[in-house]
Amino acid sequence: MITSLYIKFRNIKLQKEYDFLLNNYFINVSKKYLLLYKNSIIRIKKYSKDERTIILAVFHWLLFFWLIDLKDWLISEYYRERLIILKKVYDYEMDWNKKKYLKSIFEMDYELFLVKMIIKLTILSYWKDYLNLIKNKENYYKFSWLIIPYLTLRDSKYLWFFQDIYFKHLFPWRYLKTKRFYFKKIKKLELPWEHFISIINNLADTMSEANVIWKTKIRRKTYFSIYNKIKRKKWNDIFDILWTRIIFKSIQNLKRFVKVFEDKYIYLNKKDYILSPKQNWYKSIHYRYISLFRDIEILVELQIRTEQIDRNIHWNKNISHFTYTLNKNKWSKEFEEVKYGYNYLNNYIKKYNIKN
């Protein structure tokens, strides 16, 4: 047993299946590739809704490491059907067959899509060591023109990663220039990401004081997003490189937080789209406020809304993030293919009447 790869399953049958595969096949995989496998399984176990997805990923890696083939007796029809779809998607991707690639993507359910995205993300995270496994590296990057709008449509947590992968490898000097600009903004920090912790802790204290139930998301704007913003504005006008969203259980909780927040924080502007919704009925409250970290000022963009409002935004095609991005002419001319990807995907959805 490779103890570092051991996983505890709730389903006893799946536990036996996994243990058998681990003991009989992965013993022949080098340590270098075991790390790649391990990191993808960690992600899949965290985000998957179905334990069978882990077994599906195991079979995918066994195929990837050329230890079995699709006709192997170990693979049941349930897994074989899904593995065939994964293989089709990969082949269309490498051959740059846009129409067939898109059609095969829509054949995927949530769990299958999860396997594809996480394995792709894991390989690209270690691109220097592992991209020799990919037969056409350029196309592996180029297909982000469609992955970026598709992940936007799904409101996926992996969008940020593929934006910067696309930007980094297809526009390397622009990526490097943007990265230098970002680190120039935070060059006084001893630890580059330590101010994230500071922002979250301060907001958490505010929540406790307001006595509200909440969940929060925080992320740095991608270099891809920052570069697009730089092309629309002057370098010195770019400050809000951090994005934070707080989602409350109820409107009462949101109002209690607003009262405490506005008493405690210095904010430069406020847009209340809950009190006065946009024409498309988008609702949220936006703040741009100053967060101090040691001797520097960090400008933070904060969005607050309720869970119900958040669901309405995601599922309303008129105000979803995908529609907003599609209608907003914010791409730099270098990224026309990404803009084309949004239009291509939108037209495909309309043509085939794909609702979800």
C-alpha atoms as a printed R data frame, in Angstrom:
    type eleno elety resid chain resno       x      y       z
1   ATOM     1    CA   MET     A     1   0.000  0.000   0.000
2   ATOM     2    CA   ILE     A     2   1.310  3.470  -0.939
3   ATOM     3    CA   THR     A     3   0.226  5.121   2.294
4   ATOM     4    CA   SER     A     4   0.608  8.695   1.031
5   ATOM     5    CA   LEU     A     5  -2.085  7.970  -1.608
6   ATOM     6    CA   TYR     A     6  -4.528  6.198   0.696
7   ATOM     7    CA   ILE     A     7  -8.096  7.573   0.648
8   ATOM     8    CA   LYS     A     8 -10.929  6.732   3.021
9   ATOM     9    CA   PHE     A     9 -14.227  6.035   1.216
10  ATOM    10    CA   ARG     A    10 -17.709  5.929   2.711
11  ATOM    11    CA   ASN     A    11 -18.705  3.260   0.186
12  ATOM    12    CA   ILE     A    12 -17.063 -0.102   1.091
13  ATOM    13    CA   LYS     A    13 -17.249 -1.418  -2.488
14  ATOM    14    CA   LEU     A    14 -15.490  1.654  -3.852
15  ATOM    15    CA   GLN     A    15 -12.913  1.385  -1.058
16  ATOM    16    CA   LYS     A    16 -11.998 -2.161  -2.173
17  ATOM    17    CA   GLU     A    17 -11.881 -1.069  -5.816
18  ATOM    18    CA   TYR     A    18  -9.573  1.843  -5.055
19  ATOM    19    CA   ASP     A    19  -7.283 -0.232  -2.812
20  ATOM    20    CA   PHE     A    20  -6.947 -2.882  -5.519
21  ATOM    21    CA   LEU     A    21  -5.980 -0.317  -8.182
22  ATOM    22    CA   LEU     A    22  -3.577  1.426  -5.833
23  ATOM    23    CA   ASN     A    23  -1.796 -1.767  -4.792
24  ATOM    24    CA   ASN     A    24  -1.618 -3.368  -8.219
25  ATOM    25    CA   TYR     A    25  -0.910 -0.486 -10.584
26  ATOM    26    CA   PHE     A    26   0.491  2.603  -8.901
27  ATOM    27    CA   ILE     A    27   3.416  0.682  -7.478
28  ATOM    28    CA   ASN     A    28   4.922  1.002 -10.984
29  ATOM    29    CA   VAL     A    29   4.446  4.764 -11.269
30  ATOM    30    CA   SER     A    30   7.495  6.960 -10.618
31  ATOM    31    CA   LYS     A    31   7.521  9.363  -7.641
32  ATOM    32    CA   LYS     A    32   7.514 12.286 -10.065
33  ATOM    33    CA   TYR     A    33   4.174 11.260 -11.577
34  ATOM    34    CA   LEU     A    34   2.717 10.082  -8.278
35  ATOM    35    CA   LEU     A    35   2.909 13.686  -7.058
36  ATOM    36    CA   LEU     A    36   0.888 14.800 -10.076
37  ATOM    37    CA   TYR     A    37  -1.713 12.108  -9.419
38  ATOM    38    CA   LYS     A    38  -1.877 12.800  -5.694
39  ATOM    39    CA   ASN     A    39  -2.500 16.526  -6.097
40  ATOM    40    CA   SER     A    40  -5.328 15.997  -8.564
41  ATOM    41    CA   ILE     A    41  -7.013 13.430  -6.292
42  ATOM    42    CA   ILE     A    42  -6.775 15.816  -3.312
43  ATOM    43    CA   ARG     A    43  -8.675 18.424  -5.340
44  ATOM    44    CA   ILE     A    44 -11.239 15.982  -6.706
45  ATOM    45    CA   LYS     A    45 -12.023 14.527  -3.267
46  ATOM    46    CA   LYS     A    46 -12.591 18.034  -1.918
47  ATOM    47    CA   TYR     A    47 -14.968 19.208  -4.643
48  ATOM    48    CA   SER     A    48 -16.651 16.050  -5.896
49  ATOM    49    CA   LYS     A    49 -20.246 15.219  -4.994
50  ATOM    50    CA   ASP     A    50 -19.883 11.534  -5.927
51  ATOM    51    CA   GLU     A    51 -17.176  9.147  -4.678
52  ATOM    52    CA   ARG     A    52 -17.274  7.326  -8.025
53  ATOM    53    CA   THR     A    53 -15.624 10.400  -9.523
54  ATOM    54    CA   ILE     A    54 -12.442  9.512  -7.630
55  ATOM    55    CA   ILE     A    55 -12.398  6.063  -9.233
56  ATOM    56    CA   LEU     A    56 -13.054  7.684 -12.619
57  ATOM    57    CA   ALA     A    57 -10.032  9.924 -12.060
58  ATOM    58    CA   VAL     A    58  -7.932  6.903 -11.076
59  ATOM    59    CA   PHE     A    59  -8.794  5.172 -14.351
60  ATOM    60    CA   HIS     A    60  -8.048  8.381 -16.230
61  ATOM    61    CA   TRP     A    61  -4.560  8.504 -14.722
62  ATOM    62    CA   LEU     A    62  -3.959  4.817 -15.449
63  ATOM    63    CA   LEU     A    63  -4.767  5.559 -19.089
64  ATOM    64    CA   PHE     A    64  -2.609  8.668 -18.945
65  ATOM    65    CA   PHE     A    65   0.367  6.693 -17.603
66  ATOM    66    CA   TRP     A    66  -0.234  3.979 -20.275
67  ATOM    67    CA   LEU     A    67  -0.761  1.271 -17.632
68  ATOM    68    CA   ILE     A    68  -4.156  0.170 -19.011
69  ATOM    69    CA   ASP     A    69  -6.250  0.856 -22.128
70  ATOM    70    CA   LEU     A    70  -9.950  1.566 -22.655
71  ATOM    71    CA   LYS     A    71 -10.700 -2.101 -23.369
72  ATOM    72    CA   ASP     A    72  -9.275 -3.258 -20.031
73  ATOM    73    CA   TRP     A    73 -11.563 -5.634 -18.120
74  ATOM    74    CA   LEU     A    74 -11.202 -3.525 -14.953
75  ATOM    75    CA   ILE     A    75 -13.215 -0.682 -16.458
76  ATOM    76    CA   SER     A    76 -16.985 -1.074 -16.126
77  ATOM    77    CA   GLU     A    77 -19.326  0.391 -18.753
78  ATOM    78    CA   TYR     A    78 -20.205  3.254 -16.389
79  ATOM    79    CA   TYR     A    79 -16.593  4.440 -16.316
80  ATOM    80    CA   ARG     A    80 -15.782  3.469 -19.911
81  ATOM    81    CA   GLU     A    81 -18.519  5.718 -21.332
82  ATOM    82    CA   ARG     A    82 -17.174  8.684 -19.392
83  ATOM    83    CA   LEU     A    83 -13.558  7.969 -20.226
84  ATOM    84    CA   ILE     A    84 -14.438  7.858 -23.918
85  ATOM    85    CA   ILE     A    85 -15.965 11.346 -23.627
86  ATOM    86    CA   LEU     A    86 -12.832 12.604 -21.842
87  ATOM    87    CA   LYS     A    87 -10.649 11.142 -24.586
88  ATOM    88    CA   LYS     A    88 -12.789 12.715 -27.319
89  ATOM    89    CA   VAL     A    89 -12.548 16.130 -25.676
90  ATOM    90    CA   TYR     A    90  -8.773 15.823 -25.419
91  ATOM    91    CA   ASP     A    91  -8.369 14.678 -29.050
92  ATOM    92    CA   TYR     A    92 -10.555 17.502 -30.367
93  ATOM    93    CA   GLU     A    93  -8.587 19.929 -28.240
94  ATOM    94    CA   MET     A    94  -5.223 18.786 -29.593
95  ATOM    95    CA   ASP     A    95  -6.506 18.746 -33.201
96  ATOM    96    CA   TRP     A    96  -7.988 22.241 -32.801
97  ATOM    97    CA   ASN     A    97 -11.475 21.054 -33.770
98  ATOM    98    CA   LYS     A    98 -13.557 23.812 -32.192
99  ATOM    99    CA   LYS     A    99 -17.055 22.639 -33.056
100 ATOM   100    CA   LYS     A   100 -16.579 19.022 -31.987
101 ATOM   101    CA   TYR     A   101 -14.722 20.130 -28.850
102 ATOM   102    CA   LEU     A   102 -17.603 22.338 -27.766
103 ATOM   103    CA   LYS     A   103 -20.190 19.675 -28.506
104 ATOM   104    CA   SER     A   104 -18.258 17.083 -26.496
105 ATOM   105    CA   ILE     A   105 -17.880 19.528 -23.579
106 ATOM   106    CA   PHE     A   106 -21.673 19.764 -23.346
107 ATOM   107    CA   GLU     A   107 -21.895 15.985 -23.084
108 ATOM   108    CA   MET     A   108 -20.229 16.211 -19.680
109 ATOM   109    CA   ASP     A   109 -22.090 16.225 -16.404
110 ATOM   110    CA   TYR     A   110 -20.761 18.080 -13.357
111 ATOM   111    CA   GLU     A   111 -18.521 15.248 -12.151
112 ATOM   112    CA   LEU     A   112 -17.000 14.537 -15.546
113 ATOM   113    CA   PHE     A   113 -16.305 18.206 -16.111
114 ATOM   114    CA   LEU     A   114 -14.689 18.363 -12.671
115 ATOM   115    CA   VAL     A   115 -12.240 15.575 -13.579
116 ATOM   116    CA   LYS     A   116 -11.282 17.307 -16.827
117 ATOM   117    CA   MET     A   117 -10.721 20.710 -15.236
118 ATOM   118    CA   ILE     A   118  -8.813 19.461 -12.198
119 ATOM   119    CA   ILE     A   119  -6.480 17.189 -14.164
120 ATOM   120    CA   LYS     A   120  -5.810 19.985 -16.653
121 ATOM   121    CA   LEU     A   121  -5.243 22.438 -13.795
122 ATOM   122    CA   THR     A   122  -2.885 20.029 -12.001
123 ATOM   123    CA   ILE     A   123  -0.769 19.387 -15.087
124 ATOM   124    CA   LEU     A   124  -0.515 23.086 -15.895
125 ATOM   125    CA   SER     A   125   0.387 23.888 -12.276
126 ATOM   126    CA   TYR     A   126   3.580 21.898 -12.805
127 ATOM   127    CA   TRP     A   127   3.935 22.735 -16.494
128 ATOM   128    CA   LYS     A   128   7.748 22.675 -16.672
129 ATOM   129    CA   ASP     A   129   7.973 19.103 -15.424
130 ATOM   130    CA   TYR     A   130   4.849 17.492 -16.823
131 ATOM   131    CA   LEU     A   131   3.864 19.075 -20.124
132 ATOM   132    CA   ASN     A   132   5.940 16.473 -21.935
133 ATOM   133    CA   LEU     A   133   2.869 14.279 -21.348
134 ATOM   134    CA   ILE     A   134   0.899 16.528 -23.711
135 ATOM   135    CA   LYS     A   135   1.335 15.921 -27.414
136 ATOM   136    CA   ASN     A   136   0.497 19.466 -28.547
137 ATOM   137    CA   LYS     A   137   1.425 22.052 -25.928
138 ATOM   138    CA   GLU     A   138   0.441 25.147 -27.890
139 ATOM   139    CA   ASN     A   139  -3.114 23.941 -28.445
140 ATOM   140    CA   TYR     A   140  -3.331 22.942 -24.783
141 ATOM   141    CA   TYR     A   141  -2.883 26.633 -23.960
142 ATOM   142    CA   LYS     A   142  -4.797 28.043 -26.913
143 ATOM   143    CA   PHE     A   143  -8.016 26.272 -26.000
144 ATOM   144    CA   SER     A   144  -8.343 28.658 -23.080
145 ATOM   145    CA   TRP     A   145 -10.079 30.933 -25.610
146 ATOM   146    CA   LEU     A   146 -13.119 28.702 -25.045
147 ATOM   147    CA   ILE     A   147 -12.365 27.434 -21.536
148 ATOM   148    CA   ILE     A   148 -12.360 31.000 -20.138
149 ATOM   149    CA   PRO     A   149 -15.929 31.826 -21.313
150 ATOM   150    CA   TYR     A   150 -17.115 28.300 -20.471
151 ATOM   151    CA   LEU     A   151 -15.832 28.575 -16.888
152 ATOM   152    CA   THR     A   152 -17.424 32.027 -16.669
153 ATOM   153    CA   LEU     A   153 -20.724 30.471 -17.723
154 ATOM   154    CA   ARG     A   154 -20.380 27.861 -14.971
155 ATOM   155    CA   ASP     A   155 -19.253 30.474 -12.438
156 ATOM   156    CA   SER     A   156 -16.316 28.169 -11.785
157 ATOM   157    CA   LYS     A   157 -13.679 28.632  -9.107
158 ATOM   158    CA   TYR     A   158 -11.058 27.640 -11.726
159 ATOM   159    CA   LEU     A   159 -11.651 30.625 -14.005
160 ATOM   160    CA   TRP     A   160  -8.875 32.716 -12.484
161 ATOM   161    CA   PHE     A   161  -6.298 29.966 -13.038
162 ATOM   162    CA   PHE     A   162  -7.004 29.484 -16.746
163 ATOM   163    CA   GLN     A   163  -7.101 33.230 -17.398
164 ATOM   164    CA   ASP     A   164  -3.524 33.580 -16.204
165 ATOM   165    CA   ILE     A   165  -2.304 30.328 -17.793
166 ATOM   166    CA   TYR     A   166  -3.579 31.568 -21.160
167 ATOM   167    CA   PHE     A   167  -2.067 35.016 -20.583
168 ATOM   168    CA   LYS     A   168   1.275 33.709 -19.299
169 ATOM   169    CA   HIS     A   169   2.080 31.259 -22.073
170 ATOM   170    CA   LEU     A   170   0.638 32.983 -25.124
171 ATOM   171    CA   PHE     A   171   1.571 36.569 -24.170
172 ATOM   172    CA   PRO     A   172   4.666 36.075 -21.962
173 ATOM   173    CA   TRP     A   173   6.184 39.553 -22.072
174 ATOM   174    CA   ARG     A   174   2.826 41.268 -21.377
175 ATOM   175    CA   TYR     A   175   2.235 38.844 -18.504
176 ATOM   176    CA   LEU     A   176   5.649 39.614 -17.008
177 ATOM   177    CA   LYS     A   177   5.095 43.357 -17.335
178 ATOM   178    CA   THR     A   178   1.720 43.106 -15.556
179 ATOM   179    CA   LYS     A   179   3.157 40.893 -12.820
180 ATOM   180    CA   ARG     A   180   5.908 43.438 -12.163
181 ATOM   181    CA   PHE     A   181   3.285 46.177 -11.944
182 ATOM   182    CA   TYR     A   182   1.322 44.158  -9.370
183 ATOM   183    CA   PHE     A   183   4.326 43.419  -7.164
184 ATOM   184    CA   LYS     A   184   5.392 47.037  -7.366
185 ATOM   185    CA   LYS     A   185   2.062 47.852  -5.727
186 ATOM   186    CA   ILE     A   186   2.797 45.552  -2.775
187 ATOM   187    CA   LYS     A   187   6.605 45.652  -2.700
188 ATOM   188    CA   LYS     A   188   6.633 46.854   0.925
189 ATOM   189    CA   LEU     A   189   5.043 43.651   2.161
190 ATOM   190    CA   GLU     A   190   7.325 41.142   3.873
191 ATOM   191    CA   LEU     A   191   5.091 38.292   2.643
192 ATOM   192    CA   PRO     A   192   3.381 39.039  -0.680
193 ATOM   193    CA   TRP     A   193   0.013 37.496   0.298
194 ATOM   194    CA   GLU     A   194  -0.018 38.352   4.007
195 ATOM   195    CA   HIS     A   195  -2.336 41.308   3.438
196 ATOM   196    CA   PHE     A   196  -5.059 38.861   2.335
197 ATOM   197    CA   ILE     A   197  -5.091 37.444   5.849
198 ATOM   198    CA   SER     A   198  -5.275 40.930   7.300
199 ATOM   199    CA   ILE     A   199  -8.305 41.849   5.160
200 ATOM   200    CA   ILE     A   200 -10.192 38.651   6.011
201 ATOM   201    CA   ASN     A   201  -9.453 38.956   9.737
202 ATOM   202    CA   ASN     A   202 -10.636 42.573   9.814
203 ATOM   203    CA   LEU     A   203 -13.881 41.706   8.028
204 ATOM   204    CA   ALA     A   204 -14.368 38.720  10.351
205 ATOM   205    CA   ASP     A   205 -14.082 41.024  13.361
206 ATOM   206    CA   THR     A   206 -16.692 43.314  11.802
207 ATOM   207    CA   MET     A   207 -18.999 40.322  11.298
208 ATOM   208    CA   SER     A   208 -18.654 39.300  14.917
209 ATOM   209    CA   GLU     A   209 -19.468 42.810  16.086
210 ATOM   210    CA   ALA     A   210 -22.561 42.911  13.832
211 ATOM   211    CA   ASN     A   211 -23.517 39.409  15.086
212 ATOM   212    CA   VAL     A   212 -24.344 38.093  11.605
213 ATOM   213    CA   ILE     A   213 -24.053 34.795   9.700
214 ATOM   214    CA   TRP     A   214 -21.960 35.089   6.542
215 ATOM   215    CA   LYS     A   215 -19.613 33.522   4.041
216 ATOM   216    CA   THR     A   216 -16.887 35.378   2.187
217 ATOM   217    CA   LYS     A   217 -14.734 35.075  -0.893
218 ATOM   218    CA   ILE     A   218 -11.536 36.990  -1.560
219 ATOM   219    CA   ARG     A   219  -9.199 36.895  -4.508
220 ATOM   220    CA   ARG     A   220  -6.580 38.949  -6.255
221 ATOM   221    CA   LYS     A   221  -7.583 40.112  -9.702
222 ATOM   222    CA   THR     A   222  -5.824 37.929 -12.241
223 ATOM   223    CA   TYR     A   223  -2.917 39.365 -14.194
224 ATOM   224    CA   PHE     A   224  -5.133 38.825 -17.232
225 ATOM   225    CA   SER     A   225  -7.850 41.062 -15.686
226 ATOM   226    CA   ILE     A   226  -5.353 43.655 -14.464
227 ATOM   227    CA   TYR     A   227  -3.786 43.899 -17.931
228 ATOM   228    CA   ASN     A   228  -7.207 44.422 -19.538
229 ATOM   229    CA   LYS     A   229  -7.902 47.163 -17.020
230 ATOM   230    CA   ILE     A   230  -4.532 48.785 -17.662
231 ATOM   231    CA   LYS     A   231  -5.333 48.966 -21.388
232 ATOM   232    CA   ARG     A   232  -8.537 50.867 -20.573
233 ATOM   233    CA   LYS     A   233  -7.042 53.125 -17.893
234 ATOM   234    CA   LYS     A   234  -3.731 54.670 -16.892
235 ATOM   235    CA   TRP     A   235  -1.259 52.588 -14.870
236 ATOM   236    CA   ASN     A   236  -1.460 54.928 -11.897
237 ATOM   237    CA   ASP     A   237  -5.269 54.708 -11.804
238 ATOM   238    CA   ILE     A   238  -5.269 50.966 -11.075
239 ATOM   239    CA   PHE     A   239  -5.649 50.372  -7.338
240 ATOM   240    CA   ASP     A   240  -8.496 47.931  -6.762
241 ATOM   241    CA   ILE     A   241  -6.570 44.726  -7.434
242 ATOM   242    CA   LEU     A   242  -8.320 42.840  -4.623
243 ATOM   243    CA   TRP     A   243 -11.892 41.608  -4.920
244 ATOM   244    CA   THR     A   244 -14.001 40.551  -1.930
245 ATOM   245    CA   ARG     A   245 -17.593 39.317  -1.752
246 ATOM   246    CA   ILE     A   246 -19.676 38.650   1.360
247 ATOM   247    CA   ILE     A   247 -22.916 36.683   1.100
248 ATOM   248    CA   PHE     A   248 -25.437 36.853   3.965
249 ATOM   249    CA   LYS     A   249 -28.231 34.517   4.994
250 ATOM   250    CA   SER     A   250 -30.787 37.319   5.133
251 ATOM   251    CA   ILE     A   251 -31.306 40.990   4.281
252 ATOM   252    CA   GLN     A   252 -31.488 41.737   8.018
253 ATOM   253    CA   ASN     A   253 -27.965 40.358   8.497
254 ATOM   254    CA   LEU     A   254 -26.740 42.393   5.551
255 ATOM   255    CA   LYS     A   255 -28.197 45.609   6.978
256 ATOM   256    CA   ARG     A   256 -26.596 44.964  10.390
257 ATOM   257    CA   PHE     A   257 -23.233 44.491   8.708
258 ATOM   258    CA   VAL     A   258 -23.668 47.673   6.619
259 ATOM   259    CA   LYS     A   259 -24.276 49.729   9.752
260 ATOM   260    CA   VAL     A   260 -21.143 48.462  11.515
261 ATOM   261    CA   PHE     A   261 -19.019 48.559   8.347
262 ATOM   262    CA   GLU     A   262 -19.871 52.172   7.534
263 ATOM   263    CA   ASP     A   263 -19.137 53.196  11.132
264 ATOM   264    CA   LYS     A   264 -15.753 51.473  11.148
265 ATOM   265    CA   TYR     A   265 -14.283 51.770   7.627
266 ATOM   266    CA   ILE     A   266 -13.165 54.582   5.341
267 ATOM   267    CA   TYR     A   267 -14.760 53.935   1.975
268 ATOM   268    CA   LEU     A   268 -14.261 56.033  -1.147
269 ATOM   269    CA   ASN     A   269 -17.550 55.217  -2.844
270 ATOM   270    CA   LYS     A   270 -20.676 53.143  -2.434
271 ATOM   271    CA   LYS     A   271 -23.128 51.873  -5.061
272 ATOM   272    CA   ASP     A   272 -26.349 50.473  -3.630
273 ATOM   273    CA   TYR     A   273 -27.930 48.339  -6.346
274 ATOM   274    CA   ILE     A   274 -30.245 46.716  -3.790
275 ATOM   275    CA   LEU     A   275 -31.969 50.004  -3.024
276 ATOM   276    CA   SER     A   276 -31.768 51.064  -6.689
277 ATOM   277    CA   PRO     A   277 -31.312 47.989  -8.928
278 ATOM   278    CA   LYS     A   278 -29.787 48.316 -12.378
279 ATOM   279    CA   GLN     A   279 -32.054 48.215 -15.442
280 ATOM   280    CA   ASN     A   280 -31.383 44.480 -15.796
281 ATOM   281    CA   TRP     A   281 -32.372 44.020 -12.106
282 ATOM   282    CA   TYR     A   282 -28.838 43.334 -10.926
283 ATOM   283    CA   LYS     A   283 -28.741 43.724  -7.128
284 ATOM   284    CA   SER     A   284 -25.770 44.085  -4.799
285 ATOM   285    CA   ILE     A   285 -24.020 46.739  -2.726
286 ATOM   286    CA   HIS     A   286 -20.525 47.721  -3.872
287 ATOM   287    CA   TYR     A   287 -17.932 49.491  -1.758
288 ATOM   288    CA   ARG     A   288 -14.423 50.590  -2.528
289 ATOM   289    CA   TYR     A   289 -12.632 50.973   0.784
290 ATOM   290    CA   ILE     A   290  -9.159 51.434   2.227
291 ATOM   291    CA   SER     A   291  -7.507 48.625   4.180
292 ATOM   292    CA   LEU     A   292  -4.252 49.415   5.960
293 ATOM   293    CA   PHE     A   293  -1.470 46.845   6.116
294 ATOM   294    CA   ARG     A   294   1.510 48.123   8.087
295 ATOM   295    CA   ASP     A   295   2.394 51.467   6.442
296 ATOM   296    CA   ILE     A   296   0.626 51.024   3.100
297 ATOM   297    CA   GLU     A   297  -2.920 51.557   1.896
298 ATOM   298    CA   ILE     A   298  -4.639 48.761  -0.034
299 ATOM   299    CA   LEU     A   299  -7.765 49.635  -1.988
300 ATOM   300    CA   VAL     A   300 -10.295 46.796  -1.750
301 ATOM   301    CA   GLU     A   301 -13.398 46.239  -3.855
302 ATOM   302    CA   LEU     A   302 -16.200 44.788  -1.697
303 ATOM   303    CA   GLN     A   303 -19.518 43.347  -2.877
304 ATOM   304    CA   ILE     A   304 -22.239 42.329  -0.426
305 ATOM   305    CA   ARG     A   305 -25.515 40.554  -1.127
306 ATOM   306    CA   THR     A   306 -27.817 37.851   0.241
307 ATOM   307    CA   GLU     A   307 -27.794 34.175  -0.752
308 ATOM   308    CA   GLN     A   308 -31.077 34.598  -2.618
309 ATOM   309    CA   ILE     A   309 -29.766 37.578  -4.583
310 ATOM   310    CA   ASP     A   310 -26.579 35.663  -5.395
311 ATOM   311    CA   ARG     A   311 -28.584 32.719  -6.772
312 ATOM   312    CA   ASN     A   312 -30.760 35.049  -8.843
313 ATOM   313    CA   ILE     A   313 -27.694 36.673 -10.381
314 ATOM   314    CA   HIS     A   314 -26.117 33.341 -11.274
315 ATOM   315    CA   TRP     A   315 -29.221 31.844 -12.885
316 ATOM   316    CA   ASN     A   316 -30.695 34.926 -14.564
317 ATOM   317    CA   LYS     A   317 -29.272 34.962 -18.087
318 ATOM   318    CA   ASN     A   318 -29.750 38.745 -18.299
319 ATOM   319    CA   ILE     A   319 -27.517 39.545 -15.322
320 ATOM   320    CA   SER     A   320 -25.203 36.532 -14.981
321 ATOM   321    CA   HIS     A   321 -21.450 37.059 -14.914
322 ATOM   322    CA   PHE     A   322 -21.241 35.422 -18.360
323 ATOM   323    CA   THR     A   323 -23.722 37.900 -19.878
324 ATOM   324    CA   TYR     A   324 -22.058 40.842 -18.135
325 ATOM   325    CA   THR     A   325 -18.653 39.830 -19.496
326 ATOM   326    CA   LEU     A   326 -20.086 39.212 -22.950
327 ATOM   327    CA   ASN     A   327 -21.735 42.637 -23.147
328 ATOM   328    CA   LYS     A   328 -18.913 44.576 -21.547
329 ATOM   329    CA   ASN     A   329 -16.309 45.551 -24.119
330 ATOM   330    CA   LYS     A   330 -13.383 45.165 -21.733
331 ATOM   331    CA   TRP     A   331 -10.966 42.874 -23.598
332 ATOM   332    CA   SER     A   332  -7.732 44.278 -24.925
333 ATOM   333    CA   LYS     A   333  -7.363 43.866 -28.698
334 ATOM   334    CA   GLU     A   334  -4.747 41.140 -28.124
335 ATOM   335    CA   PHE     A   335  -7.477 38.913 -26.661
336 ATOM   336    CA   GLU     A   336  -9.956 39.105 -29.528
337 ATOM   337    CA   GLU     A   337 -10.020 35.301 -29.631
338 ATOM   338    CA   VAL     A   338 -11.354 35.225 -26.046
339 ATOM   339    CA   LYS     A   339 -14.060 37.712 -26.967
340 ATOM   340    CA   TYR     A   340 -14.806 35.541 -29.999
341 ATOM   341    CA   GLY     A   341 -15.049 32.569 -27.624
342 ATOM   342    CA   TYR     A   342 -17.763 34.315 -25.593
343 ATOM   343    CA   ASN     A   343 -19.766 35.094 -28.722
344 ATOM   344    CA   TYR     A   344 -19.198 31.604 -30.116
345 ATOM   345    CA   LEU     A   345 -20.401 29.951 -26.921
346 ATOM   346    CA   ASN     A   346 -23.366 32.304 -26.589
347 ATOM   347    CA   ASN     A   347 -24.493 31.605 -30.173
348 ATOM   348    CA   TYR     A   348 -24.040 27.867 -29.616
349 ATOM   349    CA   ILE     A   349 -26.276 27.992 -26.533
350 ATOM   350    CA   LYS     A   350 -28.969 29.924 -28.424
351 ATOM   351    CA   LYS     A   351 -28.799 27.599 -31.419
352 ATOM   352    CA   TYR     A   352 -29.216 24.424 -29.387
353 ATOM   353    CA   ASN     A   353 -31.443 25.971 -26.710
354 ATOM   354    CA   ILE     A   354 -29.159 24.810 -23.890
355 ATOM   355    CA   LYS     A   355 -30.659 26.120 -20.676
356 ATOM   356    CA   ASN     A   356 -28.286 24.818 -18.011
